[in-house]
Amino acid sequence: MDYNVVFHIEEDILERLNIALNMSSNLLRNIKTAKIAMVSTHNAPKLFLKKNLTGDVCERIKFLASKNAKFFVCRNALEGLGIHESELIAECEVIPAGIVKLIELQNNGFAYIKP
């Protein structure tokens, strides 16, 4: 059985991101081969701004990225928020549309989780 999960983060609420990070770490502790993706849409890209991240959260993201977790940020959301992708931490991959990525991942067997 594959253990693949996509976390959908919409809100600019650090607690939601922390929940997703905790769940991701717990999953990897139990299932080393799990695949993890986070898709940030709407206001959530603000959470991944270099200027907004604390050391602890940034380190946790870097750790998960080192375990092949993917952090996708919706370009449509960035444009709507007036954010340039250069303002995001390096672990983020900007994608054209978050909704399309969510559908693709679910069609490829990723379980949808909304913390």
Secondary structure, DSSP 8 states (H G I E B T S, - for coil): ---EEEEEE-S--HHHHHHHHHHHHHHHHH-TT-EEEEEE-TTGGGGGBTTT--HHHHHHHHHHHHTT-EEEEEHHHHHHHT--GGGB-TTEEEES-HHHHHHHHHHTT-EEE--
